[in-house]
Amino acid sequence: MQDDTYELLKRQIGRFLDLDIDAYKQRQMRRRLDTWVEQNSSGDEHTFVMGLGTKSDLLKDLRDTLTINVTEFFRDQAQWADLETKVLPELMADTSRLKIWSAGCSSGDEPYSVAMLLDEAGRGVTSSLLATDLDPGSLHKAQAGGPARQALYFREDGGRFHVVDTVRRRVEFKPLNLLKDRFGTGYDLILCRNVTIYFDPPVKAALTRRFHEALRPGGYLFIGATEALLGSESDGFTRTSGNFYRKGEVAASRVARAA
Ligand SMILES: C[S@@+](CC[C@H](N)C(=O)[O-])C[C@H]1O[C@@H](n2cnc3c(N)ncnc32)[C@H](O)[C@@H]1O
């Protein structure tokens, strides 16, 4: 599409979907939107983009295109083994009440995976498990609790698998835009996996600092298998294993001095 049409589309997305496209990686975003406009418009692209505000089906489809919702249970198994055998036992040794947040949870496979591990960890540990996403469609699916693939913790209903209620009840789903909304504090564990890969590097760095603030000292940030905290992003964190970063008290005060 022409540059002026793209600029108009960005404004329309801001107005009708409340999404700031400039925060995302530009080349990737442009490619995705070029394809979307090409596939959905017949005739003049500028006129098509201009008229988007009144077309709720197209706006919903556009939102789905922008918020890539791919997810799966226990995505990247080796990392989940680390969570189960190292990180959770360590956190549970510190506190009997865990405060956990899955940020960018999509349709819920990630927080439900955590809920299953907590369920297996057994009695003596209570937890609050908050799961948030920008996309209302994904949250709706998540609250319905399925359908899903894993055999454990699912019940079959008419050929579809649903997460059992004991797991569902452990998770509280809420809409939250990571680029705009306020975060809670005092988290023992924050999962933000395969979300910031779509963000512009300075936006990712700012978000990482906000996660640091939201964690309690000694709390963990768990990121995706292909991700890393680069350069000063890791200030105040110690990389423990794989994609786990622990908030350290000493390094945290260094960050506070630098701010
Ligand atoms: C690829 S999914 C990752 C899901 C899950 N964390 C995982 O790793 O399986 C990315 C999710 O990030 C969400 N997302 C994108 N931008 C966001 C924002 N600004 N605030 C909150 N969530 C956002 C999308 O809606 C989508 O559900």
The ligand as an ORCA input file, in Angstrom:
! r2SCAN-3c Opt
* xyz 0 1
  C       2.374    -15.195     20.406
  S       1.240    -14.877     21.724
  C       2.116    -15.519     23.109
  C       1.226    -16.307     24.040
  C       1.929    -17.015     25.211
  N       2.613    -16.068     26.059
  C       2.890    -18.079     24.718
  O       4.105    -17.857     24.729
  O       2.436    -19.143     24.301
  C       1.405    -13.103     21.894
  C       0.265    -12.477     22.705
  O       0.660    -11.133     23.065
  C      -0.499    -10.336     23.059
  N      -0.125     -8.921     22.945
  C       0.402     -8.258     21.878
  N       0.566     -6.945     22.170
  C       0.141     -6.778     23.449
  C       0.059     -5.656     24.326
  N       0.440     -4.436     23.923
  N      -0.442     -5.851     25.578
  C      -0.838     -7.088     25.980
  N      -0.778     -8.194     25.210
  C      -0.302     -8.043     23.953
  C      -1.302    -10.846     21.862
  O      -2.684    -10.507     21.951
  C      -1.044    -12.361     21.930
  O      -2.072    -13.046     22.613
*
